[in-house]
Amino acid sequence: MALKIDSDVERFKDIVKGNVRKNLRKFISNGELIGKQGSDRVSIPVPEIRLPQFKFGDNRPGVGQGDGEVGDTISRGKQDGEGDGPKAGDKPGDHILEAEVSLEELAKMLGEELELPRIEPKGRELFSSKVRTYKGIKTVGPESLRHYKRTFKQALRRQISAGLYDPSKPRIIPVRDDFRYRTFKEDVKPEYNAAIIYIMDVSGSMSDDLKEIVRIESFWIDTWLRSQYKGIVSRYIVHDAIAKEVDRETFFRTKESGGTMISSAYKLCSSMIESDYNFLDWNIYPFHFSDGDNWSEDDNKLCEEILREKILPNVNVFCYGQVKSNHSPGSFLRYMDGTFKNDDRVITSQINSKEKIVDSIKDFLGKGK
């Protein structure tokens, strides 16, 4: 019975994960699951699945013990120490399950849902790992690797050829020469390191709602890229008129009241790449999020200069996401699209709402760079 229960539990978990997969686009736009993130797993609330419950059948004569009469009280009455508590309701409650999904599974679902191609890393591998595969069979080896099925097949073959096998009394007794063992082969698998540099405008025009969109999209970008590389490093830059590096928590909580000078962030990003990440060894992904409000046309031109000369030659791709603000004309996206329209190293995306996060992720990651 225990084994049957275990199999039923696993089947139910598969149903829950199937429900997560079916509603993945909704969960992508929902920031709640990010708050439920553990070290390598995420808890996702799944309210659509109904739990099994008892259902009353047809009424039959008799209550409890005996037949009883019409009007007889069938409750046990108030007991000592019991007071008047809250009354029971007559409406069913919502059955919400917490489906635990690993980040690896989540990345796989994301890739399938958005049809994301696997990334082909550029440059040379920074380190290698050995992958052991068991494909061969030998006549010698440690007992821990004995292949019992192949051993008994060999014993059966020997007994039949020697005329020792009796089908009416089947009995197979392996001898030492029948023993077969698994053998393994070690392949060297190259691994690549990647650096993700998140840049966000935190000037006064960037509201908490806009930063929430950035937070959600960054989580999914991070999840996908971590499924493609080993040893990812994430760095965070915030800027208004000046730029500075911060930790992850500060990145999503900081808000300034000053103006916006995007070039300050691009200068810091290029300096970070030059000092810490050799483009021959690293796959580098800067992601810049802003409402598109920049200080001046001159600063736009300075951003272009920094991108062309210092950032683009050293990165896999540069991504600019513009979140729509009611307080900003959002002219920087038009400048980027006009300036880099023929440069496939620059990808831009307009993010008008949480519902558009899915399309933006597809814009950024859909080319497999």
MOBEL-V919812 format. One record per helix or strand of 2 or more residues. SS is the DSSP state (helix for helix, strand for strand). FROM is the first residue (numbers start at 1). LEN is the number of residues. If there is no record, write none. Layout:
SS:FROM:LEN ; SS:FROM:LEN
This chain:
helix:2:21 ; helix:24:5 ; helix:31:6 ; strand:41:6 ; strand:97:6 ; helix:103:12 ; strand:127:12 ; helix:143:3 ; helix:148:14 ; helix:167:3 ; helix:176:3 ; strand:181:11 ; strand:193:9 ; helix:208:21 ; strand:233:7 ; strand:243:4 ; helix:248:6 ; helix:262:15 ; strand:282:9 ; helix:297:18 ; strand:317:7 ; helix:331:9 ; strand:346:6 ; helix:354:12
